[in-house]
Amino acid sequence: MFSRGTTVRGIVSTVTEDLAAVGIESAAAEARLLVQAVTGWDDGQLMLQHNETVPKDSPLLTELPNLVARRLMREPLQHILGTAPMIGIELKVGPGVFIPRPETELLVDWAVQQLQELPTAPDERPLVFDLCTGSGAIALAIADLVPDAEVIGVELDPTALDWAEKNLRAQLSRWRDTHHVRFAQADVTDSARFSHLKGRAQVVVSNPPYVPDGTEVSPEVAVDPRHAVFGGSDGLDVIRPMLRTIVELLAPGGVVGIEHDDDSGADVSDLMSAAGVFADITTHRDLAGRDRFTTARYLPKSQEVGESEEQ
């Protein structure tokens, strides 16, 4: 793939061109990540090495071509590297678990902001639920940023749950047991399963399967488990019944944020409105201007009556 005597800059350029030729949009960034994966260089070291001639025994010539070949076959970059980033943490990922995407960081940011604004007592831990946790991405990212929170990630698929537990163990060694996260196997559409936790959560977040059946997806998304991607004919087969679980979990005044398909913002808002217990329903857009997640505050009728009487 690469000729001997080439420079590091030349290799990065060649890999970028090859990746772009098969339709990979972030070809330049991925080329750098693949080079760094085999060399162990950080960004600064890579820049310093740009004009250096590559020796014949360099991993850039012995290992990189195999990784590039895998990516050219549209194997997800995260599977090749074995990790996926999520706001300051690296998650272990691989076949059998949904690969977290950068746009989900917006939902994490929103949840963290909500937690930081909570009026809680010094010895009180706010409770957060991450429904359809998959690799544990959202749950662990929130816990990393809000160490005082108690976070419970819920996942039905045992394979995904195994990945979440691996990621939890990796973070616990870094956190030194100062954070509070656990995972539970359960169906998020079965509200009765959560009756023992009724009214306890201050924040509920979810990145459920939401792509409408029949939607054409990229080769990388097609590698993800189908049940973690597609959400029925309208993309709402999980979200619709999951709202009952969310109502079961939330404390009065608690908030919920649900990621959804970019064409489903109005539908999710309508579902929340029809439930009759949500206020401040808002759809948030991602950096590309597409509807990405919808949030609301849980205000059951009893609380609304109490507030009106106080006024």
Helices and strands as residue ranges (DSSP letters): H 8-21, H 27-39, H 43-49, H 59-62, H 64-72, H 77-81, E 83-86, E 89-92, H 104-116, E 127-131, H 137-145, E 150-155, H 158-175, E 180-185, G 191-197, E 201-206, H 219-223, H 226-229, H 239-249, E 250-259, H 265-275, E 278-285, E 291-298, H 301-310
